[in-house]
Amino acid sequence: MAGRDGMMGRPNAIQLDRLLAERINHYEPDSQIRAGEFHPRLSRPKDAAITRKIMADHDYIDDNEPPAAIMDQLRLQQKPPYERFELPMTTAQEYGFYNTTPMIAADRTDSRMNFPRNNSEITEIPDLYTRDKNQEKAKKLSLS
């Protein structure tokens, strides 16, 4: 607690010791669990095939080409919701689910409604740098 002059007093050693002991007691069981989880003998894979088995299907899967079922699932996930589902799954999907065309045609050339950013803070400094470099090259070419 700050005194009248705004300076902190000396920390109480007994109070600091109690806080340290409390933190150690609080976090120590968690660290012991983590140490047991990542023990080298406990963390080895149990289902790894060391030798090939005659009738095991997982030994004969071609690793270079993914299975067709996984590829079909990935293609399905890339589609928009209205192509994946017959009906909207949530209330948020109801908007635009049935009619995918915009109700009002947007004119991108109208500057009253469209405000494109020609420059940003990120591109401003490199633009200045390249502009100065190009001016220096032009001066060198004109002098020679």
PyRosetta script that sets phi, psi and omega in degrees:
from pyrosetta import init, pose_from_sequence

init()
pose = pose_from_sequence("MAGRDGMMGRPNAIQLDRLLAERINHYEPDSQIRAGEFHPRLSRPKDAAITRKIMADHDYIDDNEPPAAIMDQLRLQQKPPYERFELPMTTAQEYGFYNTTPMIAADRTDSRMNFPRNNSEITEIPDLYTRDKNQEKAKKLSLS")
pose.set_psi(1, 138.6)
pose.set_omega(1, -176.6)
pose.set_phi(2, -77.9)
pose.set_psi(2, 142.7)
pose.set_omega(2, 177.7)
pose.set_phi(3, -82.7)
pose.set_psi(3, -167.9)
pose.set_omega(3, -179.0)
pose.set_phi(4, -67.9)
pose.set_psi(4, -28.7)
pose.set_omega(4, -178.5)
pose.set_phi(5, -85.8)
pose.set_psi(5, -0.3)
pose.set_omega(5, 177.9)
pose.set_phi(6, 85.7)
pose.set_psi(6, 0.6)
pose.set_omega(6, -179.8)
pose.set_phi(7, -94.0)
pose.set_psi(7, 147.3)
pose.set_omega(7, 177.7)
pose.set_phi(8, -77.8)
pose.set_psi(8, 144.4)
pose.set_omega(8, 175.7)
pose.set_phi(9, -79.1)
pose.set_psi(9, 177.0)
pose.set_omega(9, 178.5)
pose.set_phi(10, -69.6)
pose.set_psi(10, 139.8)
pose.set_omega(10, 179.4)
pose.set_phi(11, -68.5)
pose.set_psi(11, 142.2)
pose.set_omega(11, 179.8)
pose.set_phi(12, -77.3)
pose.set_psi(12, 121.6)
pose.set_omega(12, -175.5)
pose.set_phi(13, -66.4)
pose.set_psi(13, -36.5)
pose.set_omega(13, -179.5)
pose.set_phi(14, -67.8)
pose.set_psi(14, -41.4)
pose.set_omega(14, 179.8)
pose.set_phi(15, -66.4)
pose.set_psi(15, -40.8)
pose.set_omega(15, 177.3)
pose.set_phi(16, -63.8)
pose.set_psi(16, -38.3)
pose.set_omega(16, 178.3)
pose.set_phi(17, -64.8)
pose.set_psi(17, -40.8)
pose.set_omega(17, 177.9)
pose.set_phi(18, -63.8)
pose.set_psi(18, -42.3)
pose.set_omega(18, 179.0)
pose.set_phi(19, -63.4)
pose.set_psi(19, -41.6)
pose.set_omega(19, 179.2)
pose.set_phi(20, -64.2)
pose.set_psi(20, -43.8)
pose.set_omega(20, 179.0)
pose.set_phi(21, -64.2)
pose.set_psi(21, -37.8)
pose.set_omega(21, 179.3)
pose.set_phi(22, -65.0)
pose.set_psi(22, -42.9)
pose.set_omega(22, 178.6)
pose.set_phi(23, -65.9)
pose.set_psi(23, -41.4)
pose.set_omega(23, 179.5)
pose.set_phi(24, -63.3)
pose.set_psi(24, -44.6)
pose.set_omega(24, 179.5)
pose.set_phi(25, -66.1)
pose.set_psi(25, -30.8)
pose.set_omega(25, -179.1)
pose.set_phi(26, -74.1)
pose.set_psi(26, -43.5)
pose.set_omega(26, -173.6)
pose.set_phi(27, -95.9)
pose.set_psi(27, -13.2)
pose.set_omega(27, -176.2)
pose.set_phi(28, -64.5)
pose.set_psi(28, -45.5)
pose.set_omega(28, 178.8)
pose.set_phi(29, -59.5)
pose.set_psi(29, -36.8)
pose.set_omega(29, 179.6)
pose.set_phi(30, -64.1)
pose.set_psi(30, -40.9)
pose.set_omega(30, -179.4)
pose.set_phi(31, -70.0)
pose.set_psi(31, -31.5)
pose.set_omega(31, 177.3)
pose.set_phi(32, -68.2)
pose.set_psi(32, -37.7)
pose.set_omega(32, 177.9)
pose.set_phi(33, -64.7)
pose.set_psi(33, -44.6)
pose.set_omega(33, -179.5)
pose.set_phi(34, -62.9)
pose.set_psi(34, -39.2)
pose.set_omega(34, 179.5)
pose.set_phi(35, -64.1)
pose.set_psi(35, -36.3)
pose.set_omega(35, 177.9)
pose.set_phi(36, -71.5)
pose.set_psi(36, -33.1)
pose.set_omega(36, -178.9)
pose.set_phi(37, -67.6)
pose.set_psi(37, -36.4)
pose.set_omega(37, -174.1)
pose.set_phi(38, -101.6)
pose.set_psi(38, 23.2)
pose.set_omega(38, 176.9)
pose.set_phi(39, -67.3)
pose.set_psi(39, 137.1)
pose.set_omega(39, -174.8)
pose.set_phi(40, -59.7)
pose.set_psi(40, -37.0)
pose.set_omega(40, -178.2)
pose.set_phi(41, -74.0)
pose.set_psi(41, -28.5)
pose.set_omega(41, -177.9)
pose.set_phi(42, -85.6)
pose.set_psi(42, -22.3)
pose.set_omega(42, -172.6)
pose.set_phi(43, -97.4)
pose.set_psi(43, 9.2)
pose.set_omega(43, 179.7)
pose.set_phi(44, -75.3)
pose.set_psi(44, 146.8)
pose.set_omega(44, -178.7)
pose.set_phi(45, -70.1)
pose.set_psi(45, 130.8)
pose.set_omega(45, -177.7)
pose.set_phi(46, -90.2)
pose.set_psi(46, -20.9)
pose.set_omega(46, -175.7)
pose.set_phi(47, -101.9)
pose.set_psi(47, 12.9)
pose.set_omega(47, 179.1)
pose.set_phi(48, -78.5)
pose.set_psi(48, 130.7)
pose.set_omega(48, -179.7)
pose.set_phi(49, -82.7)
pose.set_psi(49, 117.6)
pose.set_omega(49, 179.4)
pose.set_phi(50, -81.0)
pose.set_psi(50, -47.2)
pose.set_omega(50, 176.5)
pose.set_phi(51, -116.5)
pose.set_psi(51, 157.6)
pose.set_omega(51, 179.7)
pose.set_phi(52, -73.4)
pose.set_psi(52, 139.2)
pose.set_omega(52, 177.1)
pose.set_phi(53, -105.9)
pose.set_psi(53, 146.6)
pose.set_omega(53, -171.9)
pose.set_phi(54, -66.6)
pose.set_psi(54, -45.4)
pose.set_omega(54, -173.1)
pose.set_phi(55, -102.1)
pose.set_psi(55, 9.8)
pose.set_omega(55, -176.5)
pose.set_phi(56, -84.0)
pose.set_psi(56, 125.6)
pose.set_omega(56, -179.5)
pose.set_phi(57, -72.2)
pose.set_psi(57, -33.8)
pose.set_omega(57, -174.9)
pose.set_phi(58, -69.2)
pose.set_psi(58, -16.5)
pose.set_omega(58, 176.3)
pose.set_phi(59, -79.0)
pose.set_psi(59, -19.2)
pose.set_omega(59, -175.2)
pose.set_phi(60, -106.5)
pose.set_psi(60, 12.2)
pose.set_omega(60, 176.2)
pose.set_phi(61, -78.6)
pose.set_psi(61, 133.5)
pose.set_omega(61, 178.4)
pose.set_phi(62, -78.5)
pose.set_psi(62, 117.6)
pose.set_omega(62, -177.4)
pose.set_phi(63, -73.8)
pose.set_psi(63, -21.0)
pose.set_omega(63, -176.8)
pose.set_phi(64, -75.4)
pose.set_psi(64, -28.1)
pose.set_omega(64, -177.9)
pose.set_phi(65, -119.5)
pose.set_psi(65, 122.0)
pose.set_omega(65, -179.2)
pose.set_phi(66, -69.8)
pose.set_psi(66, 154.8)
pose.set_omega(66, 179.5)
pose.set_phi(67, -63.1)
pose.set_psi(67, 151.5)
pose.set_omega(67, -176.4)
pose.set_phi(68, -65.5)
pose.set_psi(68, -34.2)
pose.set_omega(68, -178.9)
pose.set_phi(69, -64.1)
pose.set_psi(69, -39.0)
pose.set_omega(69, 179.3)
pose.set_phi(70, -68.5)
pose.set_psi(70, -40.3)
pose.set_omega(70, 179.2)
pose.set_phi(71, -65.8)
pose.set_psi(71, -38.6)
pose.set_omega(71, 176.6)
pose.set_phi(72, -63.5)
pose.set_psi(72, -40.1)
pose.set_omega(72, 179.2)
pose.set_phi(73, -65.2)
pose.set_psi(73, -39.4)
pose.set_omega(73, 178.0)
pose.set_phi(74, -66.4)
pose.set_psi(74, -40.6)
pose.set_omega(74, 177.6)
pose.set_phi(75, -64.3)
pose.set_psi(75, -37.7)
pose.set_omega(75, 179.4)
pose.set_phi(76, -67.1)
pose.set_psi(76, -37.5)
pose.set_omega(76, -179.8)
pose.set_phi(77, -69.7)
pose.set_psi(77, -24.5)
pose.set_omega(77, -179.2)
pose.set_phi(78, -79.6)
pose.set_psi(78, -16.5)
pose.set_omega(78, -179.5)
pose.set_phi(79, -75.8)
pose.set_psi(79, 153.1)
pose.set_omega(79, 176.2)
pose.set_phi(80, -69.6)
pose.set_psi(80, 162.2)
pose.set_omega(80, -174.7)
pose.set_phi(81, -59.7)
pose.set_psi(81, -34.3)
pose.set_omega(81, -177.2)
pose.set_phi(82, -71.2)
pose.set_psi(82, -16.6)
pose.set_omega(82, 174.3)
pose.set_phi(83, -91.4)
pose.set_psi(83, -23.9)
pose.set_omega(83, -178.9)
pose.set_phi(84, -82.5)
pose.set_psi(84, -39.5)
pose.set_omega(84, -172.9)
pose.set_phi(85, -115.6)
pose.set_psi(85, 152.2)
pose.set_omega(85, 176.5)
pose.set_phi(86, -77.5)
pose.set_psi(86, -37.8)
pose.set_omega(86, 179.4)
pose.set_phi(87, -125.2)
pose.set_psi(87, 157.0)
pose.set_omega(87, 177.9)
pose.set_phi(88, -64.6)
pose.set_psi(88, 138.2)
pose.set_omega(88, -178.1)
pose.set_phi(89, -83.4)
pose.set_psi(89, -29.9)
pose.set_omega(89, 179.7)
pose.set_phi(90, -130.1)
pose.set_psi(90, 167.9)
pose.set_omega(90, 178.7)
pose.set_phi(91, -69.0)
pose.set_psi(91, -27.0)
pose.set_omega(91, 178.8)
pose.set_phi(92, -69.6)
pose.set_psi(92, -26.0)
pose.set_omega(92, 179.6)
pose.set_phi(93, -80.0)
pose.set_psi(93, -11.9)
pose.set_omega(93, -177.9)
pose.set_phi(94, -66.1)
pose.set_psi(94, -31.5)
pose.set_omega(94, -179.6)
pose.set_phi(95, -74.2)
pose.set_psi(95, 116.3)
pose.set_omega(95, 179.0)
pose.set_phi(96, 80.1)
pose.set_psi(96, 8.2)
pose.set_omega(96, -178.5)
pose.set_phi(97, -75.4)
pose.set_psi(97, -42.3)
pose.set_omega(97, -175.0)
pose.set_phi(98, -88.9)
pose.set_psi(98, -37.5)
pose.set_omega(98, -178.5)
pose.set_phi(99, -114.0)
pose.set_psi(99, 107.8)
pose.set_omega(99, -176.6)
pose.set_phi(100, -92.1)
pose.set_psi(100, -9.3)
pose.set_omega(100, 178.0)
pose.set_phi(101, -87.1)
pose.set_psi(101, 143.8)
pose.set_omega(101, 179.9)
pose.set_phi(102, -67.6)
pose.set_psi(102, 146.8)
pose.set_omega(102, -178.3)
pose.set_phi(103, -73.9)
pose.set_psi(103, -33.4)
pose.set_omega(103, -179.6)
pose.set_phi(104, -120.2)
pose.set_psi(104, 130.9)
pose.set_omega(104, 177.7)
pose.set_phi(105, -72.3)
pose.set_psi(105, 125.5)
pose.set_omega(105, -178.4)
pose.set_phi(106, -91.9)
pose.set_psi(106, 129.1)
pose.set_omega(106, 177.0)
pose.set_phi(107, -95.9)
pose.set_psi(107, 109.1)
pose.set_omega(107, -176.9)
pose.set_phi(108, -75.2)
pose.set_psi(108, -15.2)
pose.set_omega(108, 180.0)
pose.set_phi(109, -84.6)
pose.set_psi(109, -13.0)
pose.set_omega(109, -179.6)
pose.set_phi(110, -76.3)
pose.set_psi(110, 113.8)
pose.set_omega(110, -175.8)
pose.set_phi(111, -77.5)
pose.set_psi(111, -11.0)
pose.set_omega(111, 177.9)
pose.set_phi(112, -73.7)
pose.set_psi(112, -28.6)
pose.set_omega(112, -177.1)
pose.set_phi(113, -109.1)
pose.set_psi(113, -19.7)
pose.set_omega(113, -176.9)
pose.set_phi(114, -116.3)
pose.set_psi(114, 124.4)
pose.set_omega(114, -178.1)
pose.set_phi(115, -120.5)
pose.set_psi(115, 78.4)
pose.set_omega(115, -180.0)
pose.set_phi(116, -73.8)
pose.set_psi(116, 143.9)
pose.set_omega(116, 177.7)
pose.set_phi(117, -92.3)
pose.set_psi(117, 117.1)
pose.set_omega(117, 178.0)
pose.set_phi(118, -79.6)
pose.set_psi(118, -35.2)
pose.set_omega(118, 179.7)
pose.set_phi(119, -128.7)
pose.set_psi(119, 149.5)
pose.set_omega(119, 174.1)
pose.set_phi(120, -128.5)
pose.set_psi(120, 173.5)
pose.set_omega(120, -179.4)
pose.set_phi(121, -65.8)
pose.set_psi(121, -28.5)
pose.set_omega(121, -177.4)
pose.set_phi(122, -74.5)
pose.set_psi(122, -38.1)
pose.set_omega(122, -176.4)
pose.set_phi(123, -89.8)
pose.set_psi(123, -8.3)
pose.set_omega(123, -174.8)
pose.set_phi(124, -66.3)
pose.set_psi(124, -47.4)
pose.set_omega(124, -176.7)
pose.set_phi(125, -68.7)
pose.set_psi(125, -46.9)
pose.set_omega(125, 177.1)
pose.set_phi(126, -61.8)
pose.set_psi(126, -33.5)
pose.set_omega(126, 177.6)
pose.set_phi(127, -63.5)
pose.set_psi(127, -42.8)
pose.set_omega(127, 178.2)
pose.set_phi(128, -64.3)
pose.set_psi(128, -40.6)
pose.set_omega(128, -179.6)
pose.set_phi(129, -63.7)
pose.set_psi(129, -47.1)
pose.set_omega(129, -179.0)
pose.set_phi(130, -69.3)
pose.set_psi(130, -33.6)
pose.set_omega(130, 177.5)
pose.set_phi(131, -63.1)
pose.set_psi(131, -44.5)
pose.set_omega(131, 178.8)
pose.set_phi(132, -64.5)
pose.set_psi(132, -39.6)
pose.set_omega(132, 178.6)
pose.set_phi(133, -63.6)
pose.set_psi(133, -42.3)
pose.set_omega(133, -179.9)
pose.set_phi(134, -66.5)
pose.set_psi(134, -35.9)
pose.set_omega(134, 177.7)
pose.set_phi(135, -66.4)
pose.set_psi(135, -38.9)
pose.set_omega(135, 178.3)
pose.set_phi(136, -64.4)
pose.set_psi(136, -40.6)
pose.set_omega(136, 178.2)
pose.set_phi(137, -64.8)
pose.set_psi(137, -39.4)
pose.set_omega(137, 179.9)
pose.set_phi(138, -65.5)
pose.set_psi(138, -38.7)
pose.set_omega(138, 178.2)
pose.set_phi(139, -64.9)
pose.set_psi(139, -41.8)
pose.set_omega(139, 179.5)
pose.set_phi(140, -64.2)
pose.set_psi(140, -40.2)
pose.set_omega(140, 179.8)
pose.set_phi(141, -68.3)
pose.set_psi(141, -37.7)
pose.set_omega(141, -178.7)
pose.set_phi(142, -72.4)
pose.set_psi(142, -29.5)
pose.set_omega(142, 179.3)
pose.set_phi(143, -75.8)
pose.set_psi(143, -29.0)
pose.set_omega(143, -176.6)
pose.set_phi(144, -85.8)
pose.dump_pdb("model.pdb")
